[in-house]
Amino acid sequence: MHQNSLIGIDLGGTKTEVILLDRQSNEHFRKRVPTPAGDYRATLDTIRALVLAAEAQAGATGLPVGIGIPGSVSGITGRIKNGNSTWINGQPMQQDLRELLQRPVTLTNDANCLALSEATDGAGKSHQVIFAAILGTGCGAGISVNGRVVTGPNGVASEWGHNPLAWTPQTELEQRPCFCGRHGCNETFLSGTGLSLTHKLQAGQELPARDIAANARKGDPVANETMNLYLEHLTRGLAVVINVLDPDVIVLGGGMSNVDLIYRELPPRLAKYVFGGECGTPVVRAVHGDSSGVRGAAWLARSMAST
């Protein structure tokens, strides 16, 4: 059993986590350590140490490793790009880890890991085409089709967070600069940070997203108006996905995915923007929550183990 185990790594900006799973979705080991921010070589060494710790628990060596990263692997150069953990950008990280660990290693975006996790044994396990979105401090997404992640030749499939929010006046887009250098990206509206900005623009008050959502639950009219705007923005953002991909299910993760209001009020709104004026796409919360990233990384390793 242990020789067939899978190792997943979730590389975050502040923490790095490892998990050891078997093929029946059972967890046998998990460990989390601080990420050595700003130090690429130390980041590689941290990953290696976590892999060795998982293998010690498994009583096996050479196990395949899947890694979720806050960025993507360029299909052209093989180097990391678009990472908000900027010290990994431009680095041949997949190749470096293959050499360091002397085994197969596959890297993909952390939102792709969310999609794969939920497709394998989560909210999307009975569906073929899954669109999974992370609505956290930032905003990302992943696509799984028939249990496999879709990345594309440029490595940017499902980079939904960095397209402008549809059906939005240019003046509103210009109010929201994004770290990518453009304005009005979905991330600047639909992340928790985006919700806070909406509240600031509407109410002139700076509050974290969780406080705005809590105030709305208590009936605060100003917070309710902000949440209503957020639902409108999220509806537009997801309607575009349906118009392009028409997934079987949309799965939400990240801090904003814990807002119950979304699941009650967003689905009926979608038909307003979906082409044809009707929409039956279910929008659901990720089953594995914060563990989806690291679990998805382990399932990423499964494809290598079966070859």
HULIN-V736344 format. One record per residue. N is the residue number from 1. SS is DSSP state (a for helix, b for strand, c for the rest). NEAR is the number of other C-alpha atoms within 10 Angstrom. D_CENTER is the distance of its C-alpha to the mean C-alpha in whole Angstrom. Layout:
n->N ss->SS near->NEAR d_center->D_CENTER
n->N ss->SS near->NEAR d_center->D_CENTER
//
This chain:
n->1 ss->c near->8 d_center->30
n->2 ss->a near->17 d_center->28
n->3 ss->a near->13 d_center->29
n->4 ss->a near->16 d_center->26
n->5 ss->c near->26 d_center->24
n->6 ss->b near->29 d_center->20
n->7 ss->b near->31 d_center->19
n->8 ss->b near->31 d_center->15
n->9 ss->b near->30 d_center->14
n->10 ss->b near->29 d_center->11
n->11 ss->b near->27 d_center->12
n->12 ss->c near->18 d_center->11
n->13 ss->c near->17 d_center->13
n->14 ss->c near->11 d_center->16
n->15 ss->b near->13 d_center->15
n->16 ss->b near->22 d_center->15
n->17 ss->b near->24 d_center->15
n->18 ss->b near->28 d_center->17
n->19 ss->b near->25 d_center->17
n->20 ss->b near->28 d_center->20
n->21 ss->b near->24 d_center->20
n->22 ss->c near->19 d_center->23
n->23 ss->c near->14 d_center->23
n->24 ss->c near->8 d_center->23
n->25 ss->c near->15 d_center->20
n->26 ss->c near->10 d_center->22
n->27 ss->b near->14 d_center->21
n->28 ss->b near->14 d_center->24
n->29 ss->b near->16 d_center->22
n->30 ss->b near->18 d_center->20
n->31 ss->b near->14 d_center->20
n->32 ss->b near->14 d_center->18
n->33 ss->b near->13 d_center->20
n->34 ss->b near->14 d_center->20
n->35 ss->c near->18 d_center->18
n->36 ss->c near->17 d_center->21
n->37 ss->c near->16 d_center->20
n->38 ss->c near->13 d_center->22
n->39 ss->c near->12 d_center->23
n->40 ss->a near->17 d_center->22
n->41 ss->a near->13 d_center->25
n->42 ss->a near->13 d_center->24
n->43 ss->a near->19 d_center->20
n->44 ss->a near->17 d_center->21
n->45 ss->a near->15 d_center->24
n->46 ss->a near->18 d_center->22
n->47 ss->a near->23 d_center->20
n->48 ss->a near->15 d_center->23
n->49 ss->a near->14 d_center->24
n->50 ss->a near->22 d_center->22
n->51 ss->a near->26 d_center->22
n->52 ss->a near->16 d_center->26
n->53 ss->a near->18 d_center->26
n->54 ss->a near->26 d_center->24
n->55 ss->a near->21 d_center->26
n->56 ss->a near->12 d_center->29
n->57 ss->a near->14 d_center->28
n->58 ss->a near->22 d_center->28
n->59 ss->c near->10 d_center->31
n->60 ss->c near->15 d_center->30
n->61 ss->c near->14 d_center->29
n->62 ss->c near->13 d_center->28
n->63 ss->c near->26 d_center->25
n->64 ss->c near->25 d_center->22
n->65 ss->b near->29 d_center->19
n->66 ss->b near->29 d_center->15
n->67 ss->b near->29 d_center->13
n->68 ss->b near->29 d_center->9
n->69 ss->b near->27 d_center->10
n->70 ss->c near->22 d_center->9
n->71 ss->c near->24 d_center->10
n->72 ss->b near->26 d_center->12
n->73 ss->b near->27 d_center->15
n->74 ss->c near->19 d_center->18
n->75 ss->c near->14 d_center->19
n->76 ss->c near->9 d_center->22
n->77 ss->c near->12 d_center->23
n->78 ss->c near->17 d_center->21
n->79 ss->c near->17 d_center->20
n->80 ss->b near->26 d_center->16
n->81 ss->b near->20 d_center->16
n->82 ss->c near->18 d_center->14
n->83 ss->c near->17 d_center->13
n->84 ss->c near->16 d_center->13
n->85 ss->c near->18 d_center->14
n->86 ss->a near->17 d_center->17
n->87 ss->a near->15 d_center->19
n->88 ss->a near->24 d_center->18
n->89 ss->c near->19 d_center->18
n->90 ss->c near->16 d_center->21
n->91 ss->c near->16 d_center->21
n->92 ss->c near->15 d_center->22
n->93 ss->a near->21 d_center->19
n->94 ss->a near->19 d_center->19
n->95 ss->a near->16 d_center->23
n->96 ss->a near->14 d_center->24
n->97 ss->a near->20 d_center->22
n->98 ss->a near->14 d_center->24
n->99 ss->a near->12 d_center->27
n->100 ss->a near->13 d_center->26
n->101 ss->a near->21 d_center->25
n->102 ss->c near->11 d_center->28
n->103 ss->c near->14 d_center->26
n->104 ss->c near->18 d_center->23
n->105 ss->b near->22 d_center->20
n->106 ss->b near->22 d_center->17
n->107 ss->b near->25 d_center->14
n->108 ss->b near->25 d_center->11
n->109 ss->b near->29 d_center->7
n->110 ss->a near->28 d_center->5
n->111 ss->a near->30 d_center->2
n->112 ss->a near->34 d_center->6
n->113 ss->a near->33 d_center->7
n->114 ss->a near->36 d_center->5
n->115 ss->a near->36 d_center->8
n->116 ss->a near->34 d_center->10
n->117 ss->a near->30 d_center->11
n->118 ss->a near->32 d_center->11
n->119 ss->a near->31 d_center->13
n->120 ss->a near->20 d_center->15
n->121 ss->a near->18 d_center->16
n->122 ss->c near->19 d_center->14
n->123 ss->c near->23 d_center->15
n->124 ss->c near->26 d_center->15
n->125 ss->c near->16 d_center->17
n->126 ss->c near->15 d_center->20
n->127 ss->c near->17 d_center->18
n->128 ss->c near->15 d_center->18
n->129 ss->b near->23 d_center->16
n->130 ss->b near->29 d_center->13
n->131 ss->b near->30 d_center->10
n->132 ss->b near->33 d_center->7
n->133 ss->b near->28 d_center->6
n->134 ss->b near->27 d_center->4
n->135 ss->b near->24 d_center->8
n->136 ss->c near->20 d_center->9
n->137 ss->c near->18 d_center->11
n->138 ss->c near->19 d_center->9
n->139 ss->b near->25 d_center->7
n->140 ss->b near->27 d_center->5
n->141 ss->b near->24 d_center->5
n->142 ss->b near->27 d_center->6
n->143 ss->b near->27 d_center->10
n->144 ss->b near->27 d_center->12
n->145 ss->b near->17 d_center->16
n->146 ss->c near->15 d_center->18
n->147 ss->c near->21 d_center->16
n->148 ss->b near->19 d_center->15
n->149 ss->b near->23 d_center->12
n->150 ss->c near->19 d_center->13
n->151 ss->c near->21 d_center->13
n->152 ss->c near->11 d_center->16
n->153 ss->c near->10 d_center->19
n->154 ss->c near->13 d_center->18
n->155 ss->c near->20 d_center->15
n->156 ss->c near->19 d_center->13
n->157 ss->c near->16 d_center->13
n->158 ss->c near->23 d_center->10
n->159 ss->c near->20 d_center->10
n->160 ss->a near->21 d_center->11
n->161 ss->a near->23 d_center->10
n->162 ss->a near->19 d_center->13
n->163 ss->c near->15 d_center->16
n->164 ss->b near->19 d_center->18
n->165 ss->c near->26 d_center->18
n->166 ss->c near->18 d_center->21
n->167 ss->c near->11 d_center->24
n->168 ss->c near->12 d_center->24
n->169 ss->c near->10 d_center->27
n->170 ss->a near->12 d_center->27
n->171 ss->a near->9 d_center->29
n->172 ss->a near->11 d_center->26
n->173 ss->a near->19 d_center->23
n->174 ss->a near->13 d_center->25
n->175 ss->c near->14 d_center->25
n->176 ss->c near->20 d_center->21
n->177 ss->b near->14 d_center->21
n->178 ss->c near->15 d_center->18
n->179 ss->c near->12 d_center->17
n->180 ss->c near->10 d_center->17
n->181 ss->c near->7 d_center->21
n->182 ss->c near->14 d_center->21
n->183 ss->b near->21 d_center->21
n->184 ss->c near->24 d_center->20
n->185 ss->b near->26 d_center->16
n->186 ss->a near->28 d_center->14
n->187 ss->a near->30 d_center->12
n->188 ss->a near->28 d_center->16
n->189 ss->a near->26 d_center->16
n->190 ss->a near->30 d_center->13
n->191 ss->c near->25 d_center->11
n->192 ss->a near->25 d_center->14
n->193 ss->a near->21 d_center->15
n->194 ss->a near->24 d_center->16
n->195 ss->a near->28 d_center->18
n->196 ss->a near->24 d_center->20
n->197 ss->a near->24 d_center->21
n->198 ss->a near->24 d_center->22
n->199 ss->a near->24 d_center->24
n->200 ss->a near->14 d_center->25
n->201 ss->a near->14 d_center->26
n->202 ss->a near->14 d_center->28
n->203 ss->a near->13 d_center->29
n->204 ss->c near->10 d_center->30
n->205 ss->c near->12 d_center->28
n->206 ss->c near->13 d_center->26
n->207 ss->c near->14 d_center->24
n->208 ss->c near->15 d_center->20
n->209 ss->a near->23 d_center->18
n->210 ss->a near->16 d_center->19
n->211 ss->a near->12 d_center->23
n->212 ss->a near->22 d_center->22
n->213 ss->a near->21 d_center->21
n->214 ss->a near->14 d_center->24
n->215 ss->a near->16 d_center->26
n->216 ss->a near->19 d_center->26
n->217 ss->a near->16 d_center->26
n->218 ss->c near->11 d_center->29
n->219 ss->c near->10 d_center->30
n->220 ss->c near->13 d_center->30
n->221 ss->a near->12 d_center->31
n->222 ss->a near->15 d_center->30
n->223 ss->a near->21 d_center->26
n->224 ss->a near->18 d_center->27
n->225 ss->a near->15 d_center->27
n->226 ss->a near->23 d_center->24
n->227 ss->a near->24 d_center->22
n->228 ss->a near->17 d_center->24
n->229 ss->a near->17 d_center->23
n->230 ss->a near->23 d_center->19
n->231 ss->a near->20 d_center->19
n->232 ss->a near->16 d_center->21
n->233 ss->a near->20 d_center->19
n->234 ss->a near->21 d_center->16
n->235 ss->a near->24 d_center->18
n->236 ss->a near->21 d_center->19
n->237 ss->a near->25 d_center->15
n->238 ss->a near->24 d_center->15
n->239 ss->a near->24 d_center->18
n->240 ss->a near->19 d_center->18
n->241 ss->a near->16 d_center->15
n->242 ss->a near->20 d_center->18
n->243 ss->a near->13 d_center->21
n->244 ss->a near->11 d_center->19
n->245 ss->c near->14 d_center->17
n->246 ss->c near->17 d_center->19
n->247 ss->c near->20 d_center->16
n->248 ss->c near->19 d_center->18
n->249 ss->b near->22 d_center->15
n->250 ss->b near->24 d_center->12
n->251 ss->b near->26 d_center->10
n->252 ss->b near->28 d_center->9
n->253 ss->b near->28 d_center->7
n->254 ss->c near->23 d_center->8
n->255 ss->a near->18 d_center->11
n->256 ss->a near->22 d_center->12
n->257 ss->a near->21 d_center->12
n->258 ss->a near->17 d_center->15
n->259 ss->c near->15 d_center->17
n->260 ss->a near->12 d_center->19
n->261 ss->a near->15 d_center->21
n->262 ss->a near->21 d_center->18
n->263 ss->a near->16 d_center->18
n->264 ss->a near->10 d_center->22
n->265 ss->a near->14 d_center->23
n->266 ss->a near->19 d_center->20
n->267 ss->a near->19 d_center->21
n->268 ss->a near->14 d_center->24
n->269 ss->a near->17 d_center->24
n->270 ss->a near->24 d_center->22
n->271 ss->a near->17 d_center->25
n->272 ss->a near->14 d_center->26
n->273 ss->c near->20 d_center->24
n->274 ss->c near->20 d_center->23
n->275 ss->c near->14 d_center->26
n->276 ss->c near->9 d_center->29
n->277 ss->c near->9 d_center->29
n->278 ss->c near->13 d_center->27
n->279 ss->c near->18 d_center->24
n->280 ss->c near->11 d_center->23
n->281 ss->c near->17 d_center->20
n->282 ss->b near->13 d_center->18
n->283 ss->b near->20 d_center->16
n->284 ss->b near->18 d_center->15
n->285 ss->b near->23 d_center->13
n->286 ss->c near->27 d_center->11
n->287 ss->c near->17 d_center->14
n->288 ss->c near->18 d_center->12
n->289 ss->a near->17 d_center->11
n->290 ss->a near->13 d_center->10
n->291 ss->a near->15 d_center->11
n->292 ss->a near->26 d_center->9
n->293 ss->a near->31 d_center->7
n->294 ss->a near->29 d_center->11
n->295 ss->a near->32 d_center->12
n->296 ss->a near->33 d_center->10
n->297 ss->a near->33 d_center->12
n->298 ss->a near->32 d_center->15
n->299 ss->a near->30 d_center->15
n->300 ss->a near->30 d_center->14
n->301 ss->a near->24 d_center->18
n->302 ss->a near->23 d_center->19
n->303 ss->a near->13 d_center->20
n->304 ss->a near->16 d_center->22
n->305 ss->a near->15 d_center->24
n->306 ss->c near->8 d_center->25
n->307 ss->c near->5 d_center->26
//
